[in-house]
Amino acid sequence: MRTIERISKRSSSFIRNIKEICVRSIIVLSNFFLRKKKLRISAQMENIELNIEFAELYNKNLAKIIVSHDNPTYSSIDGVLYSKDGTKLIRFPPASKKSTFQVPDCVSSIENGAFWGCTSLNNINVSPNNLSYNSIDGVLYSKDGTELILFPPGSKKNTFQVPNSVTSIGEWAFSGCIHLIKLTIPDSVSSIENGAFAGCTHLTTIMIPDSVTSIGNKAFDGCESLTKLTIPNSVTSIGDEAFMDCTSLIKLTIPNSVTSIGEGAFSGCTSLTEITIPDSVTSIGKWAFNGCTHLTTITIPDSVTSIESYAFCECTSLTKITISDSVTSIGQSAFEGCTSLTEITIPDSVTFIGYSAFLACTSLTKIKIPDSVTLIRNDAFLSCPVTIIAVPGSCAWNYAQEKGIKVVAPDKE
């Protein structure tokens, strides 16, 4: 019998009406399977890759998981997926109508994202006999109460006070809690883990205490009602996509304790008009401010040595940018589509300008490029009505002549 490793969305169009699937051997659960209401896992399936992306995008209709008794790796109880010995809870079906769930006594670990999208679940209970977990008022914690593991996604509470015993807010702990408006975090908390508040679409107010040192990847991703946020001086790193698609965030000050801004950290923050990057920041990741369509000015501090690919791509209101003389390279598409940018000066420290770096900057009429630049990639100024100011015989001068771009010497501008 032929083994099926992947069925894509396109492949599944001919059997749209199937509501129950028996899987023989799958390495990757594709979009097709994760749209169905019931999933049967046969004895031969020994490797399932479940992740947050699947759970969020494609698994919303899954109400029950059934595992063959002969499967050596997995088991199911009341439609919930576990490891064979029942010690690991892997997936709670998001379309389950259960409002209350009792964590079995034998469970000692829970897969990250196991309860993602479970919008009917508003209460989690744990027996005192469980050695790994505890619950207080329907919220799941580690046994000693130091980690808040899960706030039920279906809870109708709009305010919540994190207990003083908590030192860490776990990965995806509040993700998808659409009713939550206000949250108070005590100064006992030192870390906000990956995806902790992702998809809290009505969250408007959150105070991050001075005790927090790190904000994880996707920590506030999609918090589209968050208008203002203060990052305390204790924070040293902002993770990848930490504030991505926070579409109501208007102003943000990054403290001088922060040394790194992750990839896509503020991508899609379409209301952000002002942001201050302190001298402490040494790296700004790819896509960091991509699509911040209301951002008008930005200054790259002296501590940053490179502007990564797509960092300010599609910042359509950006009219002014100051690049410090510490920057040595401008990455691919770094300023692509910045249609309001009219003029820019490249400092003497820069040696490299990447592919499409200023592509489609349709208002860019003048750019000064020093002779320190030794390499300019293709399409760097494509679709720009630009005049390049460069030293005759320099890389920029030769590039402009080769590409048919108007070029003048500094003493002729």
RAFEN-V805032 format. One line per field, one symbol per residue. burial: 1 if it has 24 or more other C-alpha atoms within 12 Angstrom, else 0. Layout:
BEGIN
burial=???
END
This chain:
BEGIN
burial=00000010000000000001101111001111111111111100110101110111011111111111001011111011111101111111111101011111011111111111111111111100000111110111111011111111111011010110011111111111111111111111111111111111111111111011111111111111111111110111111111111111111101111111111111111111111011111111111111111111111111111111111111111111111111111111111111111111111011111111111111111111111111111011111111111110011111110000111110000
END
